[in-house]
Amino acid sequence: MEGVTLSPREQKRLMLLGEVERGQMVVTEAAVLAGRSVRQVRRWLAAWRERGPAGIAHGNRGRSPPNAITAAVRGQVKGLAAGKYAGLNLCHLTDLLAEREGLVVSRSSVRRIVVAAGLERPRKRRAPRHRRRRDRFPREGMLLQVDGSHHDWLEGRGPWLTLIGAVDDATGKVPYALFREQEDSRGYLRLLEGIVRRQGMPLAVYHDRCGVFVATLPRPAEETPGIAVAPWREHPAPTQFGRVLKELDIESVISRSPQARGRIERLWGTFQGRLVAELRLAGACRLGEANQVLAGFVAGYNRRFAVPAACSEVAWRRPAPDFRYQDYFCFKHRRVVGTDNVVRHENQRFQVLPCHGRSSYARLEVEVREHLDGQVSIYYHGQRLETTPAPLEATAVRRSAAIKAPHLLGRPLRAPEIDHPWRRWVHRPTRNNTEVTQSLTS
């Protein structure tokens, strides 16, 4: 029997198909965790039943599809949908492209081109459908709901804090939580790192449309008549938190309303009633004291309110023994090394030293990693470079000196008076030196 090697993503799909086959999960839930449609999950299930694990690996891996739409055809469809046939629905647009323009493209392909171009489509009113309460996922670690709650947790004894936490969908347990001054990416990275260290990596994370999870284009401040302004929309580039989820193969699921994340919204209601009282009884007034009280409160909450999962097996994925947490839970930025082998990052300058068999890294793109403890390291092709602090430029030195010790820069500059000779004298190249001298002495 010929062996087959599956990637971590395909291994996760194989585990989900096993849950569906044993009846512990429905196809719809597996599609949400895999990030694919229900039809695709059913295809995987049929291939797995027929050929085993080899059916999970795609046969066209690494090959470009022969029926791919060319860039020229995409440009024509995009231009016609935005100009001549603007405002038409997708089915009508597909028919007109085939009848009048000779562009035979499927409706689904037309939809993908229109959506990728960001073109507005006529709004369709759908018939109301029946809604029902969603069942919990059967295994612990399949889905985590994460969110932040900005509240007066200290009841005026200190500043307002933001509680960032997660709740398991299957059991209602809180794997980790922490207080922060504000809801930011650094706090969510610390949250995810704490979860991975204590429990493992979940299969999926359920979150809202906060800028920490979804990058967005800025909304225009005001619209000028006669000037078209691009609508506000999600940006395709991932955020720092989204990059970490992708590197750890954790599916990112976006909720469209707070009601969809009912478990964590109810969790904040419970915490705002019970945790506030615990903080008051402990006399917590600062951020560090609040985190100390929170650690003990979370353990008691899990013992009191957690429910058993439908399946006793857990879905947490433990990291490998050589897993380096600092390589994942950090901020990564792309920078180009200057001709003097200096890398700029915010207000810092790093001098790259010769290492790894290279004497210079000028004009090469490197990766600057800003770790959660404040340290900064520079990598090139996965290898850490040796660096040392570089001196600042002259402009930066003067700016720093002006802020710290303005008296060292000398007397402040003053504009010359109205009757100053600099204001009266005008240089005229046609006049000789004698005339210029006489004009100055007169």
TORRO-349610 format. One line per 2 residues: number of its first residue (from 1); for each residue x, y, z negated of C-alpha. Coordinates in nm, 4 decimals, padded with zeros to 6 digits. Example, Ala and Ser with C-alpha at 12.3 -4.5 7.8 and 13.67 -1.06 7.14 Angstrom:
REM residues 2
1 = 01.2300:-00.4500:-00.7800 ~ 01.3670:-00.1060:-00.7140
REM end
This chain:
REM residues 442
1 = 00.0000:00.0000:00.0000 ~ 00.1436:00.3337:00.1021
3 = 00.1791:00.5835:-00.1807 ~ 00.0432:00.9348:-00.1714
5 = 00.1691:01.2419:-00.3568 ~ -00.0959:01.4849:-00.4792
7 = -00.0350:01.8445:-00.5781 ~ -00.1524:01.9734:-00.9192
9 = -00.4561:02.1290:-00.7523 ~ -00.5463:01.7992:-00.5837
11 = -00.4957:01.6141:-00.9118 ~ -00.7473:01.8453:-01.0746
13 = -00.9928:01.7751:-00.7917 ~ -00.9415:01.4020:-00.8416
15 = -01.0211:01.4384:-01.2127 ~ -01.3389:01.6322:-01.1328
17 = -01.4514:01.3658:-00.8846 ~ -01.3982:01.1012:-01.1501
19 = -01.6280:01.2930:-01.3836 ~ -01.8949:01.3128:-01.1119
21 = -01.8621:00.9419:-01.0343 ~ -01.9093:00.8464:-01.4020
23 = -02.2137:01.0684:-01.4273 ~ -02.0598:01.3077:-01.6796
25 = -02.0826:01.6058:-01.4434 ~ -02.3034:01.7118:-01.1563
27 = -02.1735:01.8185:-00.8180 ~ -02.2710:02.1827:-00.8779
29 = -02.0546:02.2091:-01.1910 ~ -01.7626:02.0430:-01.0143
31 = -01.7945:02.2939:-00.7301 ~ -01.7723:02.5857:-00.9761
33 = -01.4617:02.4459:-01.1442 ~ -01.2942:02.3630:-00.8119
35 = -01.3809:02.6971:-00.6545 ~ -01.5368:02.5343:-00.3483
37 = -01.8854:02.4862:-00.2096 ~ -02.1127:02.1965:-00.3008
39 = -02.0824:02.0572:00.0512 ~ -01.7035:02.0469:00.0255
41 = -01.7167:01.8611:-00.3073 ~ -01.9482:01.6044:-00.1505
43 = -01.7007:01.5601:00.1343 ~ -01.4219:01.4981:-00.1174
45 = -01.6404:01.2469:-00.3009 ~ -01.7165:01.0518:00.0192
47 = -01.3486:01.0485:00.1229 ~ -01.2407:00.9351:-00.2239
49 = -01.4907:00.6471:-00.2237 ~ -01.3716:00.5383:00.1200
51 = -00.9911:00.5790:00.1036 ~ -00.9156:00.6329:-00.2642
53 = -00.6806:00.9129:-00.3798 ~ -00.5412:00.9422:-00.0261
55 = -00.8732:01.0873:00.0827 ~ -00.8195:01.3949:-00.1363
57 = -00.5131:01.5064:00.0614 ~ -00.6171:01.6963:00.3727
59 = -00.5087:01.5344:00.6993 ~ -00.4287:01.8682:00.8643
61 = -00.1994:01.9885:00.5898 ~ 00.0585:02.2265:00.7335
63 = -00.1084:02.2471:01.0771 ~ -00.2916:02.5415:01.2259
65 = -00.6454:02.4598:01.3484 ~ -00.6715:02.4345:01.7276
67 = -01.0084:02.6102:01.7304 ~ -00.8951:02.9144:01.5317
69 = -01.0362:03.2442:01.6492 ~ -00.7684:03.4668:01.7996
71 = -00.6890:03.8114:01.6667 ~ -00.8137:03.9716:01.9897
73 = -01.1583:03.8138:01.9554 ~ -01.1732:03.9146:01.5885
75 = -01.0926:04.2709:01.6847 ~ -01.3668:04.2760:01.9480
77 = -01.6261:04.1378:01.7083 ~ -01.5217:04.3843:01.4390
79 = -01.5380:04.6811:01.6754 ~ -01.8789:04.5857:01.8167
81 = -02.0234:04.5171:01.4714 ~ -01.9066:04.8577:01.3495
83 = -02.0032:05.0557:01.6582 ~ -02.2382:04.9364:01.9282
85 = -02.4257:04.6789:01.7206 ~ -02.4068:04.8476:01.3811
87 = -02.6910:04.7662:01.1422 ~ -02.7904:04.4317:01.2990
89 = -02.8282:04.1181:01.0938 ~ -02.5811:03.8364:01.1430
91 = -02.8041:03.6082:01.3492 ~ -02.9072:03.8864:01.5866
93 = -02.5476:04.0044:01.6147 ~ -02.4308:03.6520:01.7009
95 = -02.6936:03.6198:01.9769 ~ -02.6081:03.9568:02.1347
97 = -02.2359:03.8825:02.1304 ~ -02.2992:03.5611:02.3269
99 = -02.5616:03.7026:02.5666 ~ -02.4234:04.0477:02.6504
101 = -02.0534:04.0371:02.5610 ~ -01.9676:03.6760:02.6432
103 = -01.8222:03.6144:02.2963 ~ -01.9423:03.2714:02.1838
105 = -01.8749:03.2779:01.8098 ~ -02.0670:03.0935:01.5397
107 = -02.2761:03.2832:01.2913 ~ -02.0566:03.1759:01.0002
109 = -01.7462:03.3036:01.1822 ~ -01.9185:03.6339:01.2536
111 = -02.0094:03.6580:00.8861 ~ -01.6498:03.5989:00.7774
113 = -01.5221:03.8655:01.0180 ~ -01.7844:04.1190:00.9052
115 = -01.7212:04.0516:00.5359 ~ -01.3437:04.0740:00.5783
117 = -01.3833:04.4088:00.7551 ~ -01.5928:04.5458:00.4669
119 = -01.8857:04.6389:00.6922 ~ -02.2243:04.6976:00.5340
121 = -02.4997:04.4527:00.6144 ~ -02.8752:04.5120:00.5979
123 = -03.0092:04.4134:00.2605 ~ -03.2338:04.1112:00.2642
125 = -03.5030:04.0596:00.0030 ~ -03.4987:03.7025:-00.1178
127 = -03.7927:03.5186:-00.2620 ~ -03.7817:03.4783:-00.6423
129 = -03.6469:03.1441:-00.7562 ~ -03.6924:02.9418:-01.0705
131 = -03.4248:02.9887:-01.3352 ~ -03.3319:02.7461:-01.6069
133 = -03.0873:02.7350:-01.8964 ~ -02.7476:02.6044:-01.7946
135 = -02.6220:02.2939:-01.9706 ~ -02.2890:02.2987:-02.1487
137 = -01.9916:02.1479:-01.9745 ~ -01.9382:01.7911:-02.0972
139 = -01.5720:01.8133:-02.2014 ~ -01.3802:02.0587:-02.4149
141 = -01.1344:02.2680:-02.2150 ~ -01.3253:02.2685:-01.8877
143 = -01.4459:02.6286:-01.9076 ~ -01.3462:02.9195:-02.1317
145 = -01.5392:03.2441:-02.1536 ~ -01.3101:03.5396:-02.2302
147 = -01.4024:03.8977:-02.3127 ~ -01.3168:04.1930:-02.5353
149 = -01.5277:04.3807:-02.7925 ~ -01.4441:04.7430:-02.8778
151 = -01.6044:04.8090:-03.2148 ~ -01.5529:04.9846:-03.5480
153 = -01.4250:04.6658:-03.7078 ~ -01.2598:04.8473:-03.9999
155 = -01.5685:05.0594:-04.0762 ~ -01.3814:05.3880:-04.0787
157 = -01.0870:05.2662:-04.2886 ~ -00.8708:05.2680:-03.9752
159 = -00.8908:05.3182:-03.5992 ~ -01.1374:05.1454:-03.3713
161 = -00.9944:04.8136:-03.2508 ~ -01.0685:04.5778:-02.9650
163 = -01.1149:04.2099:-03.0413 ~ -01.0022:03.9921:-02.7502
165 = -01.1044:03.6292:-02.7695 ~ -01.2274:03.3202:-02.5897
167 = -01.4950:03.0601:-02.6578 ~ -01.5112:02.7068:-02.5228
169 = -01.8267:02.6410:-02.3247 ~ -01.8615:02.2768:-02.4309
171 = -01.8132:02.3089:-02.8076 ~ -01.8453:02.6792:-02.8889
173 = -01.5019:02.6763:-03.0552 ~ -01.2796:02.9826:-03.0529
175 = -00.9338:02.8539:-02.9503 ~ -00.7638:03.1871:-03.0161
177 = -00.8420:03.5544:-03.0751 ~ -00.6499:03.8689:-03.1623
179 = -00.7031:04.2367:-03.2342 ~ -00.5607:04.5001:-03.0012
181 = -00.5715:04.8775:-02.9918 ~ -00.7368:04.8594:-02.6508
183 = -00.8484:04.6057:-02.3924 ~ -00.5445:04.5659:-02.1684
185 = -00.3564:04.3076:-01.9640 ~ -00.0931:04.2576:-02.2323
187 = -00.3613:04.1545:-02.4807 ~ -00.5172:03.9015:-02.2420
189 = -00.1748:03.7571:-02.1614 ~ -00.1102:03.7097:-02.5332
191 = -00.4542:03.5501:-02.5653 ~ -00.3873:03.3009:-02.2857
193 = -00.0384:03.2251:-02.4182 ~ -00.1810:03.1511:-02.7621
195 = -00.4413:02.9176:-02.6115 ~ -00.1834:02.7282:-02.4044
197 = 00.0506:02.6895:-02.7009 ~ -00.2227:02.5593:-02.9339
199 = -00.4579:02.3676:-02.7043 ~ -00.3289:02.3551:-02.3482
201 = -00.4362:02.4894:-02.0119 ~ -00.8111:02.4933:-01.9355
203 = -00.9580:02.4114:-01.5976 ~ -01.1369:02.7445:-01.5490
205 = -01.1781:03.0871:-01.7093 ~ -01.5092:03.2748:-01.6949
207 = -01.4769:03.6535:-01.7156 ~ -01.6376:03.9805:-01.6106
209 = -01.5312:04.2305:-01.3448 ~ -01.2930:04.4238:-01.5700
211 = -00.9876:04.5746:-01.4033 ~ -00.7681:04.3302:-01.5944
213 = -00.9152:04.0426:-01.3926 ~ -01.0254:04.2045:-01.0647
215 = -00.8295:04.4800:-00.8899 ~ -01.0549:04.7511:-00.7462
217 = -01.0104:05.0500:-00.5228 ~ -01.0783:05.3830:-00.6990
219 = -01.4241:05.5295:-00.6634 ~ -01.4143:05.8673:-00.4826
221 = -01.4613:06.1654:-00.7153 ~ -01.6904:06.3517:-00.4765
223 = -01.8099:06.3160:-00.1224 ~ -01.7469:06.5884:00.1339
225 = -02.0214:06.6427:00.3942 ~ -01.9150:06.5214:00.7354
227 = -01.6282:06.3057:00.6043 ~ -01.6792:05.9323:00.5750
229 = -01.5568:05.7916:00.2446 ~ -01.4651:05.4238:00.2071
231 = -01.7009:05.2453:-00.0344 ~ -01.5764:05.1219:-00.3700
233 = -01.4953:04.7525:-00.3503 ~ -01.2754:04.4829:-00.4956
235 = -00.9141:04.4812:-00.3857 ~ -00.7814:04.1490:-00.2498
237 = -00.4481:04.1811:-00.4331 ~ -00.4478:03.9828:-00.7605
239 = -00.3889:04.1446:-01.0974 ~ -00.1142:04.0386:-01.3375
241 = -00.3602:03.8200:-01.5301 ~ -00.4938:03.6741:-01.2059
243 = -00.1399:03.5922:-01.0986 ~ -00.0828:03.3962:-01.4202
245 = -00.4067:03.2016:-01.3672 ~ -00.2983:03.1156:-01.0137
247 = 00.0477:03.0034:-01.1246 ~ -00.1028:02.7797:-01.3951
249 = -00.3686:02.6464:-01.1519 ~ -00.6555:02.7782:-01.3664
251 = -00.9673:02.8657:-01.1701 ~ -01.0906:03.2240:-01.2102
253 = -01.4707:03.2538:-01.2139 ~ -01.6324:03.5998:-01.2066
255 = -01.9669:03.6619:-01.3737 ~ -02.2047:03.9163:-01.2254
257 = -02.3892:04.0074:-01.5452 ~ -02.3387:03.9936:-01.9243
259 = -02.6291:03.7478:-01.9478 ~ -02.4240:03.4940:-01.7540
261 = -02.1635:03.5001:-02.0338 ~ -02.4200:03.4521:-02.3065
263 = -02.2009:03.2394:-02.5327 ~ -01.9290:03.4967:-02.5832
265 = -02.1785:03.7830:-02.6029 ~ -02.3528:03.6005:-02.8884
267 = -02.0109:03.5328:-03.0392 ~ -01.9457:03.9067:-03.0658
269 = -02.2796:03.9506:-03.2404 ~ -02.1816:03.6909:-03.4998
271 = -01.8340:03.8373:-03.5467 ~ -01.9629:04.1919:-03.5840
273 = -02.1831:04.0710:-03.8677 ~ -01.9498:03.8285:-04.0479
275 = -01.5961:03.9368:-03.9572 ~ -01.6628:04.3013:-04.0464
277 = -01.7627:04.1925:-04.3962 ~ -01.4527:03.9711:-04.4279
279 = -01.2286:04.2611:-04.3275 ~ -01.3989:04.4870:-04.5809
281 = -01.3598:04.2325:-04.8611 ~ -00.9911:04.1841:-04.7736
283 = -00.9349:04.5620:-04.7682 ~ -00.7815:04.5541:-04.4186
285 = -00.7002:04.9028:-04.2897 ~ -00.4402:04.8397:-04.0176
287 = -00.3991:04.6278:-03.7066 ~ -00.1594:04.3762:-03.8625
289 = -00.3807:04.3205:-04.1649 ~ -00.6851:04.2690:-03.9414
291 = -00.5044:03.9985:-03.7416 ~ -00.4091:03.8164:-04.0615
293 = -00.7717:03.8078:-04.1750 ~ -00.8843:03.7042:-03.8256
295 = -00.6629:03.3927:-03.8225 ~ -00.8319:03.2477:-04.1284
297 = -01.1781:03.3575:-04.0203 ~ -01.1533:03.1814:-03.6810
299 = -01.0644:02.8498:-03.8470 ~ -01.3670:02.8759:-04.0775
301 = -01.5932:02.9787:-03.7901 ~ -01.4961:02.6718:-03.5863
303 = -01.5721:02.4403:-03.8784 ~ -01.9088:02.6072:-03.9376
305 = -02.0494:02.6724:-03.5916 ~ -01.8735:02.4375:-03.3455
307 = -02.0827:02.1615:-03.1851 ~ -01.9554:01.8260:-03.0542
309 = -01.9048:01.7947:-02.6803 ~ -02.1024:01.5482:-02.4725
311 = -01.7804:01.3604:-02.3927 ~ -01.5177:01.2869:-02.6560
313 = -01.2318:01.3216:-02.4074 ~ -01.0797:01.6668:-02.3706
315 = -00.9865:01.8405:-02.0461 ~ -00.6976:02.0470:-02.1842
317 = -00.3823:02.0053:-01.9764 ~ -00.0673:02.0080:-02.1841
319 = 00.2296:02.1884:-02.0234 ~ 00.5423:01.9991:-01.9273
321 = 00.8231:01.9583:-02.1845 ~ 01.0443:02.1994:-01.9891
323 = 00.7670:02.4598:-01.9586 ~ 00.9093:02.8102:-02.0147
325 = 00.6379:03.0384:-02.1496 ~ 00.8393:03.3550:-02.0865
327 = 00.8505:03.2794:-01.7116 ~ 00.4706:03.2899:-01.6817
329 = 00.3321:03.5191:-01.9513 ~ 00.4989:03.8389:-01.8388
331 = 00.4540:04.1249:-01.5925 ~ 00.6220:04.0672:-01.2566
333 = 00.7058:04.3529:-01.0192 ~ 00.8813:04.3599:-00.6834
335 = 01.1700:04.6045:-00.6466 ~ 01.4404:04.6696:-00.3864
337 = 01.7975:04.7007:-00.5097 ~ 01.9644:05.0302:-00.4209
339 = 02.2874:05.0617:-00.2286 ~ 02.4670:05.1149:-00.5612
341 = 02.3205:04.7850:-00.6958 ~ 02.0869:04.9722:-00.9317
343 = 01.7272:04.8620:-00.9881 ~ 01.4729:05.1185:-01.1046
345 = 01.1807:05.0171:-01.3209 ~ 00.9671:05.2941:-01.4690
347 = 01.2128:05.5170:-01.6607 ~ 01.4865:05.2532:-01.6852
349 = 01.7875:05.1866:-01.4624 ~ 01.9614:04.8474:-01.4460
351 = 02.3038:04.7900:-01.2931 ~ 02.3186:04.4479:-01.1245
353 = 02.6547:04.2782:-01.1751 ~ 02.8192:04.0259:-00.9387
355 = 02.6941:03.6770:-01.0209 ~ 02.5830:03.3474:-00.8677
357 = 02.8452:03.3691:-00.5943 ~ 02.7339:03.7118:-00.4643
359 = 02.9300:04.0308:-00.5021 ~ 02.6426:04.2628:-00.4076
361 = 02.2630:04.2550:-00.4075 ~ 02.2151:04.5861:-00.2255
363 = 01.8898:04.6238:-00.0267 ~ 01.7578:04.2870:-00.1461
365 = 01.4126:04.2406:-00.2937 ~ 01.4236:04.1181:-00.6523
367 = 01.1637:04.0382:-00.9145 ~ 01.1542:04.2464:-01.2321
369 = 00.9949:04.0622:-01.5235 ~ 00.8692:04.2662:-01.8154
371 = 00.8195:04.0260:-02.1051 ~ 00.5633:04.0677:-02.3792
373 = 00.8338:04.1364:-02.6381 ~ 00.9524:04.4402:-02.4407
375 = 01.2603:04.2845:-02.2806 ~ 01.3180:04.3252:-01.9064
377 = 01.4962:04.0709:-01.6877 ~ 01.5674:04.0638:-01.3136
379 = 01.5450:03.7515:-01.0969 ~ 01.6446:03.6744:-00.7404
381 = 01.5160:03.3504:-00.5870 ~ 01.4445:03.2096:-00.9326
383 = 01.7901:03.2907:-01.0734 ~ 01.8324:03.5476:-01.3477
385 = 02.0797:03.8214:-01.2604 ~ 02.3317:03.9674:-01.4995
387 = 02.2552:04.3334:-01.5644 ~ 02.3695:04.6192:-01.7785
389 = 02.2110:04.9611:-01.8433 ~ 02.2974:05.2038:-01.5623
391 = 02.3537:05.5765:-01.6143 ~ 02.0693:05.8086:-01.5224
393 = 02.0737:06.0420:-01.2258 ~ 02.1673:06.4053:-01.2746
395 = 01.8075:06.5188:-01.2390 ~ 01.6927:06.2726:-01.5048
397 = 01.9725:06.3828:-01.7392 ~ 01.8786:06.7483:-01.7030
399 = 01.5143:06.6694:-01.7557 ~ 01.5919:06.4715:-02.0700
401 = 01.8189:06.7465:-02.2004 ~ 01.5554:07.0106:-02.1395
403 = 01.3065:06.8141:-02.3459 ~ 01.5367:06.7204:-02.6350
405 = 01.7611:07.0317:-02.6611 ~ 01.6511:07.3203:-02.4399
407 = 01.9055:07.5579:-02.6033 ~ 02.1920:07.3582:-02.4473
409 = 02.0944:07.4681:-02.0992 ~ 02.1929:07.8326:-02.1693
411 = 01.9853:08.1446:-02.1540 ~ 01.6504:08.1223:-01.9749
413 = 01.6473:08.2474:-01.6177 ~ 01.4860:08.5853:-01.5580
415 = 01.3771:08.7436:-01.2336 ~ 01.5749:09.0568:-01.1327
417 = 01.4213:09.3974:-01.1961 ~ 01.2454:09.5949:-00.9259
419 = 01.5357:09.8411:-00.8852 ~ 01.8043:09.5715:-00.8963
421 = 02.0587:09.5928:-00.6073 ~ 01.9733:09.2361:-00.5079
423 = 01.6238:09.3532:-00.4218 ~ 01.7422:09.6689:-00.2310
425 = 02.0122:09.5144:-00.0202 ~ 01.9056:09.3437:00.3040
427 = 02.1523:09.1559:00.5204 ~ 02.1584:09.2721:00.8828
429 = 02.4074:09.0851:01.1025 ~ 02.4197:09.3701:01.3596
431 = 02.5742:09.6116:01.1070 ~ 02.9466:09.6055:01.0421
433 = 03.1129:09.5676:00.7045 ~ 03.1693:09.9447:00.6678
435 = 02.8014:10.0248:00.6983 ~ 02.7094:09.7543:00.4495
437 = 02.9669:09.8842:00.1978 ~ 02.8397:10.2411:00.2319
439 = 02.4788:10.1320:00.1772 ~ 02.5739:09.9524:-00.1429
441 = 02.7764:10.2428:-00.2890 ~ 02.5268:10.5148:-00.1997
REM end
